[in-house]
Every structure is written in C-alpha cells, then in structure tokens.
C-alpha cells in the first residue's frame, strides 16, 4: 500500500513538474513575442523617422528649386524690360519726328 501511495505521489509530482515546465514555456513564448513586438515597433518608428527625414530633405530641395526658378524668371523679366526700354529710348520720339517735318 505504501508503495502504491509513493507511486501515486511520484506521478503527481511528475505531473506537477510537467505543468510547471509548460507554464514556463508559455511564459517564455509570451515574453519572446512581447520582445519581438517591441523590436518591431522600434524598427517601425526608426523607419518612420528615416522616411520623414527623407521627405523633409526632398521638400527643402523642392522649395530651393522653386525659389531658383522664380529668381530666374524675375531676372529674365527684368532683362526683357531693360531691353524694351533700350529699344524705346533709341526710337525717335513723336515730337522729334513732327519737328523734322515741320
């Protein structure tokens, strides 16, 4: 009878240890998943930061190009106006033409 009780107790202990090992495995699994999720979030955050920096750099370059184009347009417009003034100033005025014929 004592042998049977010992065997039962051993079985119960083994079952208990098995349950504890399973619980530890589950905890380890959960912890691994949590760490993987945290790592994934950190990588996603880093990727977002990198993407935002690239976007900002591209936006700055775009603004510089636009500013350069506006400055070029303004310079061309000024040159055209200067050219027109030169042409107009080299033409004889209407008064001078009238004076020539009177």
Secondary structure, DSSP 8 states (H G I E B T S, - for coil): -HHHHHHHHHHHHHHHHHHHHHHHHHHHHHHHHHHHHHHHHHHHHHHHHHHHHHHHHHHHHHHHHHHHHHHHHHHHHHHHHHHHHHHHHHS--HHHHHHHH-
